[in-house]
Amino acid sequence: KVYNKDDELVSDYDELITTGYTIKLVVDDQELDSVRVIIRGDVDQDGYIDVSDKLAIKRHILEIDVITDYRLYAADLDVDPEATIETMIDVSDNLKLALYILEKIESLNEEVGD
């Protein structure tokens, strides 16, 4: 079963899946497992990667609106293994998203050179 970010069962499978959706493995009405959908770059959970996501990262860096929970993983585009929850989102993530939006890189999975 698929649930949206508000934990409501999705019945329209043409609906755009966004960061925050949950996929649950249910057998005989018993939930056996679940996974949270994280789309890299989809910080605002609208299913699109655009300037509003870049703004959310910028506002997080400036400590205006702090990104929390699973959205942190959508915003962490450089995936520094030594980063902590407090340091995982920084200007390199903002830069990478800008390069993607400007089509200077094709994927958020690409490494960005120095």
Secondary structure, DSSP 8 states (H G I E B T S, - for coil): -EE-TTS-B---TTS---TT-EEEEEETTEEEEEEE---TT-TTSSS--SHHHHHHHHHHHTTSS---TTHHHHH--S--TT--TTTSS-HHHHHHHHHHHTTSSS-TTS----
